[in-house]
């Protein structure tokens, strides 16, 4: 039977009686015990755990097959997946679409695939429970199964800087509801996954030459997060995982806020390009506008997981991406007119997207055609039904179209404030003399809309980061520190490579002192320092024999800023960012190599 004749379609939870919300995983666990129990049991089932019921009818619906779509294995197992889900090309490249305008829509279809797999099994389990339960629970389990949708974890939520990951994402046992109102302790499928059928043949170890640490993918029979470097680790190093994630959580929130600072009058395709992915193909060297990207924020969250080739096997991967999909849905609701189209226009020329080659694969519709990005959209005439939504958030219900552009604008302002970008409030919290040296355009400047006025002596500053993707041949990141006082520095931002996203909006500093207040570090995934740089023109020049090699030195770490204008009559409307300026490199003194692999 050919792959064209047979396919496993991605249709979501069709036939369940309506559109139901994907809930936060904490809410699902606390307030929806029947749905949560079915979710856990069904996830265990598609993971094919030894004590789980064997009810998965489609091989393409098992977790092993679904997870392998994102990266490795690229051998027989993926050819088996292609029999059920696609016609994999002979070069066996990974399916995932990163660094492209289709990044959000491809991953939307991906999460829909696991959603339908888990919840189809959940419905089977609900019927079994209904047959075994007492009369008081008749209809309860089946109703819960039909309303169950794949949960998300808001990794930029207000509680994350203090609490980090919720326990349900890492504890290896979890308590769930059983029939008859009883409770039971079962394996937690969100904590790790054990490979089915053995370790795939093309899994290979990843050695960090800087530290000698090895990720033993060819020997590990299950997934780990921050495991100790041994072929047989005891488990996840949860303390280190929590410490690193909490440290960057505030910066992560601010970067999400900046995704909702796009103005109303932007070029549709270019706005989508900047928002959707970390490559931003349409961006020109003279374009200093930088609000970051959804993929760029996602890259930082991915530091929680392992190498991209294996990340899809970590069950938390799909909860992280369910939240990426939620942010996409919120952004679509706020910016309904912005879309990738077939390309972009620049200076009178038309340019097609070069990263996109046909429809996103391997996800097919019931008709056997691949899902298109237009079909994956919300609130569009070409959208296909998806049978899920998200809870109302800051007045936004993503499956219900806004009545007016004013409604969308007010929602953007609330989104910015929720994620801690509120310059109209911040400016009142700082002494006016602190800002007096900051230049802003006057009201006659064409960059300022006629119905707006610029906030005096106020600019929002953003650190623009470009890193070499393969500098150390393994994962590494840039960390930005601000000198809080003479004795300490404070981490204000982390950017995983590769990324062109803003690192942090800077407050409380005059332009003359900003660069000199910074310290930059390159660190590996374990936090080991590789290189360091001092900011500002007064920084001591690093001796040539101590500088980093060209092969690892960051391409650019510079300072850009924008003036902030507010609506003259309606202060509840979102602010308007304008007068973007480039203030040059931050680390003019060079980078000091602090590890042998950073030198010439």
N, C-alpha and C positions, 0 to 999 in steps of 0.2 A: 504494500500500500504506500503510495507516495505521500510526501509531506503536503502536497497541494490537495490531495483527496481527503486527507485527514488532518485536522488541527484541533487544538484545545482552545476555544475562544475565550477571550476576556470579556465578560459581560457584567461583572459585578454581581450584586445581589438582586438580580432580576427575579420577579415573581414572589417577593416577600411582602407585598402589600403596601409599599410606599417608600418614601425617602426618610432615612433615619440618620441621626447624628453619629459621627465618630467622636467618642468621648475621650477626655484625658484619662490615661491609664489609672491615675490615682482615684478619679471619680468612678470609673468602672469598678474598681476593687471595693470602694467604700459604699457606694450607693446603689449598685446594680449587682447584687450577689449572684443571681441566676445567670445573667449575661457573662459575668466574670468567670464563673465556674465553667460554663460552656466554652468560653474563649481559651482558658487554660487547658482544658481537656482536649479540645480540638487541635490546639497548637501542638500538644504532646503527640497527638495522633498523626499529624502530617510530618512531624519529626521522626516518626516511626520508632518511638521509644519502646523498649522491651515490654513494659507493663501497660502500654496504651492499647486501646482497641484497634484492630486492623480493619479500618472502614474506608480507607482512601481508595477510591475506585480508579482514578486516573493517575498513571505514573507521573504525568507532567504536573500534577497537583501536589506532589510531595515536596517537603521543604528542601530536600537535597537537590532536586531538579530546579526548583524556583531560585534558590540561592546561587546556583551555578551560572545563572544567566548574567550576573553582574561581572564576572571575571573568570577565574579558573574554576574547574578544569576545562582545558581547551581540547580535550581528546575525545575518546569514545563516549564519555558521559554526556558531553554537550551535543554530540551527534544524536544521542538518544533523545535529549531534550528537543533538538531541532525536529525530530520526527513528530513530536507532539505539538510544538509551538511555532516552528519556523522552518525556513529552508536555509540553514546556516551556510555561509559561503565557505569555500574550500580553504581559505587562509586562516580560518578559526580565530578571528579576532574577538575580543570581548564585545558584548552587545552594548554596554552602557554608553550613554552620550554625555560626556563631560566636555567643558570648554566650548559649548555650542548653544545656540539659541533654543534648541529643543531640550536642553537639560531638564527644565521643570516638567514638560509634558511627557517626556519619556518615563520619568520616575513616577508620575501620576499613574500611568498605565501599569507600572510595575507593582505599586502598592495595591491597586485594584485586583491584580492577579492573586496575591496572597490573601487579600480580604475574601475573595470568593472561595478560595480553597479552604480556609479555616472555617468560614461560616456555613459552607455546604456540609462540612463534617459536623459542625455544631448542631445543625438541624437534624441530622441523623441521630446524634446522641440525645437530643431533646425528645425525640419520639420514643427512644428506649426508656428514658427516664419517666416519661408519661405513663408508659405501660407498667412500670414498677412502683409508681408512687401512690400515695394515699389520695382520696378524693379531693382534699383541700388544695392540692397542687395541680389538679386537672387544668390543662391549658396554660399553666404558668411557664413551663419549660419551653414549649413550642413558641409561645409569644416572645419569650426572651431571645430565642434563636433567630426569629425573623427580624427582630429589631437590632440584633447585634451587628455592629460595624467595627472595622479594625481601629483600635485606639491609637492615640498619639501621646507623645511626651513633649510638652512645651519646654524645651531646653533653654529658652530665654525668659521663662516665667519669673515673676517677682521673688519667688521663694528660692530660686536656684543658687544665688550667691551665698546664701546661708546653709541650705540643705543639700545642694548637689543632686545626685541621682536619688530617686526614691528607692527604698529597699526592694520593692517588687521587681526592679530591673536587675538586681544582682544576687539576691538571696536564693540559694539552691532549692529550698522548699517553700511552699506557699499553702496557706489555708484557704479552702474554698467550700462553698455550699454543696451539700449532698442531698439526695432525695430524703423526704420526710423531715426536712428542717435540720438535719444533722450537719456536722462539719467534718471535713477530712483534710489530711495533710498529703499533698502530692508533690511530685517533681515540678519545679518551676521552669517551664520551657523558655522563659525570657533570660535566664541566667547564662546558658551556654547551649551549644549543639554538638552532639557526637556524630561524626561522619558515618553515614550508612554504607555498608559494603566495603569498609576499609578506607584508608587515606587515598585519595585520587593519585594516579601515577605521576602527574606532572606537578604536584605540589613540591616546592623546593624551599630549602632553608634560606632565610634572609639574614646575612651577617652584617652587623654594624662594625665597620673597620675601626671606628673611633674608639669604641668601648670594648670591642671583642664580644659584645652581647650577640646572641643568636636567637632568632625566632625559628623554632624547629618545626616548620610547617610540614616537613616530610615525615615527621615522627609523632607530632601531636595528633591524637585521635579525636580531639574535640577542640572547640574554640576557646580562646583565653583573651582576657583584657589585661594588659600590663602584667604579663606572666614573668616569673623569674626565668633567667636564661638557663634552662635545663631541659633535656628531652622528656622529662616526666615531672612537670611542675605540679604543685599541690592545688593551685587554683588561681583566681584573679587577685592581684595586689590592689584590693579595693581602696586602701588608705591613700595610695599614691594617685589612683584614678580620681578619687574625690578631691584631693588637694589641688591637683592641676586644673580640674574643671571649675571648681569654685573660684580659683584665682583669676580666671578669665571671664567669669560670668557677667560682671558688670559691663565690660567692654562688649561682650556679645549682645547684650540688651541694646546698647546704644547703636550698634551696627544694624540691628533689626529696625530700630526706629528710623535710621537714615533711608531705609528702603521705601519709606512712605513720605519722603521729602521731594519727590519728583513734582515739578510744577504742572500747571494745567495746559501750558502752551508749547509743549515739547514735540519734537518729531516722533511720530508713533513708533517706527521701526527702531530708531536709535535708542529711544527710551526703553523699549523691550530688551534690546541687546545689552544695554548697561545693567538692567535689572536682572536678567535671566542667568547670566554666566560670567565666569571670571576672566574670559578671554576678551570680550568686548571688541569684536572684530571691527566695528565701525568707528572706534575711538581713534582720533588723530593725535599726533605728538603735541599739537598746539591747543588741544582741548583739555582744560584743567578741571572741568566738571567731574566730580567723583563722589557718588553717593553709595558706592559699593554694589554688590550683587548678592542675590539669593544663593547662588552657588558658592560665592566667596565665604559667606557666613557658614554655609554647610560644610565647607572644607575644614574650618576650625573645629566644628563639632565632631568631624570625622577623626580627630585626634584620639577620641575615645576608643576607636576601633583599630583593627589591624591594617595591614597592607591592603590597598584597594583591590588587589586580585582575590583576596580572601574575605573582605569585609562583609559581603552579602551573606556569609554563613553565620555571622553573629546576629542572634535574634533581635537585638536592640536596633540593628540597622533599619528595620522596617518601621519601628516606632519613631526613630529620628526622621525618616523620610515621610512619614505620615504628617509630621509637623511641618516639614518643608512644603508639603502639599497644602496644608492649612494656610501657611503664609502666602502661598501662591494664590489660593482662593480669595483671601482677604485683599490681596493686591489687585487681582482681576476685578473685584467688586469696586475698588476705589478708582481704578484706571481702566475702565471698560474699553476705551478707545485706543489703547496702546497695544500693539501686536507686531509680531515679527514680519508678517507678510512674506514675500519671496526674496526680499533684499532691502537695501537702504539707498538713500540718495545723499550725495555729498558734492557740493560745489557744482551742481548741475549734472553730475554723472550718476549713473545707476549701477549698483554693485550687488550681485547676488550673494547670498550666504555661502561661503566656501566650505563650512564645516558640516553642512547638511547634505546627505546623499540619499535621497529617497525618504520614504516614511519611516518613523521609528520602528525598529524591529526588536523582538520577534512577536509582538503582541497583535493578535488578529481579532477581528470582529466575528459575529456569527456568520457573516456572509463569506468569510475566508480571506478578506482583505486586511492588510495591516491598518491598525489605528493610525489616523493622521493627527497631527498636532491640533488642527482645527476641531476635530471631533473630541479631543481630550479637554477642550476648554469648558469653562462654566459660562452660563449666561450668554450664549451665542447661538445664532440660528443654525449653525452647523454642528453644534454640540450633540454628542450622543448621551443618552441617559446613563447616569452613574449610580443612582439609588443611594447616594450618601450625601450628607452635608456635614456641617460642624456647628457646635452650639453658638448661639448669638454671642458676639464679642465686641465690646465697645460700640454697641448699636448696629453691628453688621451681621446680617444673616446671609451667608454667601450664596445661597440658592434662590434668593429673592432679589430681584433687580431694584436698585435705588430708583426712586421716583424722579429725582432731580439731581443735577450736578452739584447743587448746594448741599444736598444730603451726603454725597460722596466726599465733598471737601471737608465738611465738619467731621466726618468719620476719620479722615486722614489726620486731622489735628488730634483727635482722641488717641489714635494709634501711636502717633509720635510721643504724646505725653505719657502713655502707658509704659512705653519702653524707654522713658527717661530723656527724651529730647524735647525741651520746652524752653526755648531761649527767652520768651517773654517773662517767664518766672525767674530764670537764672539771672537775668540782668538786674533784677531787683534785689538779688541776694549778695551782690558784689559792690563795693564802694565805687562810685562813679569815676574817681581819679585813676582807678586801675585800668580803665578802658580808654582814657582820654587820648592816648597816642594812636589808637587804631583808626585808620582812614576808612571812610565809607562814602559811597557816592551820594551826591545831592539829589534832590527830588526831580531835577530837570534831566538827570541821566536817563538815557533811553533803556537801560537795563532794568529800571524800576517801573513797574506797571503804574498807570495813571491813578488807580484807586488804592495804591499802597504808599506807605511812608517807611523809610529806613529807620531801624532802631539805632539811635545815635551811638557812635563809638563802640560798636559791637560787631564782632565777626566770629563765625564758627570756623575753627581750624581743624584740618584733617591731615593726617600723615598718610602720604601716598607711598605704597610699598610694592616694589617689583623684585621678586626673587628668582634666581636661576633654578629651574625645575629639578635638574639632576646634579646639583652642585656637589652633594656628598654621596650620591648614589643610594640614598635612603631618606626616610622622612626627617625633616628638620623644620624649624620655624624661627621667625623673628619675634623677639619680645622687646617692647618699648617700655622703658621705666622713666618716671618723673622723680626728680629729686625733691622729696617732701621737706627735708630739712638737711642740716649738715651731716646727720648721722645715718640717714636711711633713704632708700628710694622706694617708690611705689610702682608696682606693675600696673600699667594702664592699657595694655593691649597686646594681643598675640595674633599673628597671622601665619597660617600654614602655607607652605609653598604648594603650587604657584597661585598667586592672588594679586589682584589689582584693586583691592578693597580698602576703604578707609579704616585706619586702625583705631583712631580715637578722636572725638571732638574735644578740643582743648578749651579749658575755662580758666579764668582768674589770672591770666598772664598778659603782659603787654608784648607787642610784637618784638621789641628789642631783646627780650629775655627768653622767649619761648625755646629757641633752639638750644641755648646753653643749659636749659633745665633737663635735657634728655640724655639718657644712656640707652644704647641699643645693644642687644645681645642676639647672637645666633646660637640656638641650642638644639640638641637632638631630641628624639622622642622621649628619652629618659630624663631630660632636664640637664644633661651635661653641657657646659658652656663650650662653644667652638671658637667664637670670636666676640670681641667687644669693641664698641666705639663710643667716643664722647662727643656730644653735640655742641654746636656753636662755633663761631669764628675764633673764639679764644682758646679752643681746645688745642692741646699740644699735638703737633704733627707726629704721627706714628713713623718711626724710622723705617726706611724702605725694607731693610732685612727682617723686619718684624711684621710687615703687613700681610694681609691675607692674599692668597693666590687669586688671579683673575677668574679662575674656574669656580670660585665659591663666593667672591665678593658680590653683594647685592647689586642688581642693575640700577636701582633707584630707591632711595628713601628720602622723600622730599616733603616739604610743607606746602599745602595749598589752603586757601581760605575762601569764604564767601560772606558777603554782607547778608543781613537778614532783614527783610521788609515785612511789615504787618499791614493788614487791611485797615484802611482809614476808619471805616465805620463799624466793621464786624470783627472784633478781636477773637472771636471763636473760630474764624477761618484759619486754615493752616498758614504758616509763614511762607514767604516766597524767598528762596535762595537765589542770589544774583551777584554780579560783579566778582566772578570767580577769578582768583589771582594765584599765580605760582610764586612761591617765595624761596625757591632754590633748595639745594641739598641741605640736609641737617648735619650730616657727619662729614664735614669738610676735612677733618684731620685724619681721615682714613680709618681702616679697620685693623685692630690689633689681633693677630692670630694667637689664640690661647690654647690651641690644640695642634698637634703635629700635622694633622690632615688638612689644616687650613693654610699652611704655608706653601711657598712656591715649590 
